[in-house]
Amino acid sequence: MASIDLTGVKKTYPGGVAVVHGIDLQIADGELVVLVGPSGCGKSTLLRMIAGLETITEGEISIDGDVVNRKEPAERDIAMVFQNYALYPHMSVRGNLEYGLKNRGTQRAEIDARVAEAARILEITPFLDRKPRQLSGGQRQRVAMGRAIVRKPKAFLFDEPLSNLDAKLRGQMRIEIRRLQRALKTTSVYVTHDQLEAMTLADRLVVMNAGRIEQVGKPIELYDRPASLFVAGFIGSPPMNLMPMEQVQALAGVHVPTDLPQGTDIVGVRPDAVRLGKAGAGEMGLSGTVELIEPVGGESHLYLRVEGLDQAVIVVAQGRSELSEGARLDLTLPRAGLHPFNSATGRRLDDGAAVPDRQPTPLPDAISSFATPAG
């Protein structure tokens, strides 16, 4: 196990194309850190620089206190799990697990013991004599993880390892990776563009945008306290409602809170913080027409058109109802759920954070109690 420290790390390709701009990040011994962001944000490039598969233009990377900028990948004592499994098709599962240990000159007895232990942990013992083509996608990914485990490296690096799996297998493998990481207590860096993976796996989440770090913290902290408009819009599904303050003021009138920080021209509210029903004293109220309803198991995602706003307002409501598209609803935006931003800087304005009251938003049993049909 080891800590990983990145100081001023930059990557510029020939022709002056800069893709990573001065990353500073400290990853503690035994920590699982997830890098998340849109395609092209630099997260995979950063991972490959830690692995030694990409050279560093500027800055310094150290693993367990040892600067590794000029070390080859094999000298860094890390193991990488790839998206495409990277298994040798002509070798058996056992052969794939043994390969790296054989190249290092590990004794036969030690090889057998490590392979047997990894196979037991990953529940792939029955497949040791099979070829990769005889395995399912989930089984292949277990073998790829087993090949990393047998080496007992200082750190694991995961490059979108679950993106080739179907939704059910992704869910199972997420649990498996988290369980293994906690059991092995190996420092891990995990790259994904999948928010659910990021939120459920990470000890700390690193949100990247255009080669820079937007915010670092525990997943729930980033959800409750997005530091920028980018993080607010990227973290969360459905995404945060981000509304121009001028438009909200025109619609809500005197009900707009007066204690929002000076300079607030964008106000955000999570869909699960919006409440159905008329606003009370000191609360912001809007009304809109239901344009789309997405039933998602035990909850529903409502997309409402509010006259005077440039975008739909999204509401996450618990339960089921006979609510229909075209109905008109009153909405309340509680002060505790409001996030103030400035569009010029793209940053959050308050030092503290709005932590919304997460009492479930129920769907109305009788639509008439909240709404009248549009028409």
Secondary structure as the mmCIF struct_conf table of DSSP 4:
data_model
#
loop_
_struct_conf.conf_type_id
_struct_conf.id
_struct_conf.beg_label_comp_id
_struct_conf.beg_label_asym_id
_struct_conf.beg_label_seq_id
_struct_conf.end_label_comp_id
_struct_conf.end_label_asym_id
_struct_conf.end_label_seq_id
STRN STRN1 ILE A 4 TYR A 13
TURN_TY1_P TURN_TY1_P1 PRO A 14 GLY A 16
STRN STRN2 VAL A 17 ILE A 27
TURN_TY1_P TURN_TY1_P2 ASP A 29 GLY A 30
STRN STRN3 LEU A 32 VAL A 36
BEND BEND1 PRO A 38 PRO A 38
TURN_TY1_P TURN_TY1_P3 SER A 39 GLY A 40
BEND BEND2 CYS A 41 GLY A 42
HELX_RH_AL_P HELX_RH_AL_P1 LYS A 43 ALA A 51
TURN_TY1_P TURN_TY1_P4 GLY A 52 GLY A 52
BEND BEND3 LEU A 53 GLU A 54
BEND BEND4 THR A 57 THR A 57
STRN STRN4 GLU A 58 ILE A 63
TURN_TY1_P TURN_TY1_P5 ASP A 64 GLY A 65
STRN STRN5 ASP A 66 VAL A 67
TURN_TY1_P TURN_TY1_P6 ASN A 69 ARG A 70
HELX_RH_3T_P HELX_RH_3T_P1 PRO A 73 GLU A 75
BEND BEND5 ARG A 76 ARG A 76
STRN STRN6 ILE A 78 VAL A 81
TURN_TY1_P TURN_TY1_P7 GLN A 83 ASN A 84
TURN_TY1_P TURN_TY1_P8 PRO A 89 HIS A 90
BEND BEND6 MET A 91 MET A 91
HELX_RH_AL_P HELX_RH_AL_P2 VAL A 93 ASN A 103
TURN_TY1_P TURN_TY1_P9 ARG A 104 GLY A 105
HELX_RH_AL_P HELX_RH_AL_P3 ARG A 108 LEU A 122
TURN_TY1_P TURN_TY1_P10 GLU A 123 GLU A 123
HELX_RH_3T_P HELX_RH_3T_P2 THR A 125 PHE A 127
TURN_TY1_P TURN_TY1_P11 LEU A 128 ASP A 129
BEND BEND7 ARG A 130 ARG A 130
HELX_RH_3T_P HELX_RH_3T_P3 PRO A 132 GLN A 134
BEND BEND8 LEU A 135 LEU A 135
HELX_RH_AL_P HELX_RH_AL_P4 GLY A 137 ILE A 149
TURN_TY1_P TURN_TY1_P12 VAL A 150 ARG A 151
BEND BEND9 LYS A 154 LYS A 154
STRN STRN7 ALA A 155 ASP A 159
BEND BEND10 GLU A 160 GLU A 160
TURN_TY1_P TURN_TY1_P13 PRO A 161 ASN A 164
BEND BEND11 LEU A 165 LEU A 165
HELX_RH_AL_P HELX_RH_AL_P5 ALA A 167 LEU A 184
TURN_TY1_P TURN_TY1_P14 LYS A 185 LYS A 185
STRN STRN8 THR A 187 THR A 192
BEND BEND12 HIS A 193 HIS A 193
HELX_RH_AL_P HELX_RH_AL_P6 GLN A 195 LEU A 201
BEND BEND13 ASP A 203 ASP A 203
STRN STRN9 ARG A 204 ASN A 209
TURN_TY1_P TURN_TY1_P15 ALA A 210 GLY A 211
STRN STRN10 ARG A 212 GLY A 217
HELX_RH_AL_P HELX_RH_AL_P7 PRO A 219 ASP A 224
BEND BEND14 ARG A 225 ARG A 225
BEND BEND15 ALA A 227 ALA A 227
STRN STRN11 SER A 228 SER A 228
HELX_RH_AL_P HELX_RH_AL_P8 LEU A 229 PHE A 234
BEND BEND16 ILE A 235 PRO A 238
HELX_LH_PP_P HELX_LH_PP_P1 PRO A 239 MET A 240
STRN STRN12 ASN A 241 PRO A 244
HELX_RH_AL_P HELX_RH_AL_P9 MET A 245 ALA A 252
HELX_RH_3T_P HELX_RH_3T_P4 GLY A 253 HIS A 255
BEND BEND17 VAL A 256 VAL A 256
BEND BEND18 THR A 258 THR A 258
BEND BEND19 LEU A 260 LEU A 260
HELX_LH_PP_P HELX_LH_PP_P2 PRO A 261 PRO A 261
TURN_TY1_P TURN_TY1_P16 GLN A 262 GLY A 263
STRN STRN13 ILE A 266 VAL A 269
TURN_TY1_P TURN_TY1_P17 PRO A 271 ALA A 273
STRN STRN14 ARG A 275 LEU A 276
BEND BEND20 GLY A 277 GLY A 277
TURN_TY1_P TURN_TY1_P18 ALA A 281 GLY A 282
STRN STRN15 MET A 284 VAL A 296
TURN_TY1_P TURN_TY1_P19 GLY A 297 GLY A 298
STRN STRN16 GLU A 299 ARG A 305
TURN_TY1_P TURN_TY1_P20 GLU A 307 GLY A 308
BEND BEND21 ASP A 310 GLN A 311
HELX_LH_PP_P HELX_LH_PP_P3 ALA A 312 ALA A 312
STRN STRN17 VAL A 313 GLN A 318
BEND BEND22 GLY A 319 GLY A 319
TURN_TY1_P TURN_TY1_P21 GLU A 325 GLY A 326
STRN STRN18 ALA A 327 LEU A 333
HELX_RH_3T_P HELX_RH_3T_P5 ARG A 335 GLY A 337
STRN STRN19 LEU A 338 PHE A 341
TURN_TY1_P TURN_TY1_P22 SER A 343 THR A 345
STRN STRN20 ARG A 347 ARG A 348
BEND BEND23 ASP A 351 GLY A 352
STRN STRN21 PRO A 362 PRO A 362
HELX_LH_PP_P HELX_LH_PP_P4 LEU A 363 PRO A 364
BEND BEND24 ASP A 365 ALA A 366
HELX_RH_3T_P HELX_RH_3T_P6 ILE A 367 SER A 369
TURN_TY1_P TURN_TY1_P23 PHE A 370 PHE A 370
STRN STRN22 THR A 372 PRO A 373
#
